[in-house]
């Protein structure tokens, strides 16, 4: 029986630009404490589908974990714009909150 990572990698081989698969791989690598691989897949989502609203919060949080606050702030700002363009006020609000929390910590 395939584990989740093996299954996702199989899906990735057949659909290498599928945003959901790329995002799921990033989350899986995060859960396996492999932030570099997670970052790689988050950035692939951003490259192939910059309108994928769910990306920006998680990518920003990963940048925070990697102690790259400027990249996190930039990512949150981009995410707010993407979310507002998509009419997703809930996501925009979450991104604004993450940005404010980070700014408070700096």
Secondary structure, DSSP 8 states (H G I E B T S, - for coil): ---HHHHHHHHHHH-TT-HHHHHHHHHHHHHTT-HHHHHHHHHHHHHH-TT-THHHHHHHHHHHHTT-HHHHHHHHHHHHHHHHHTT-HHHHHHHHHHHHHHHHH-
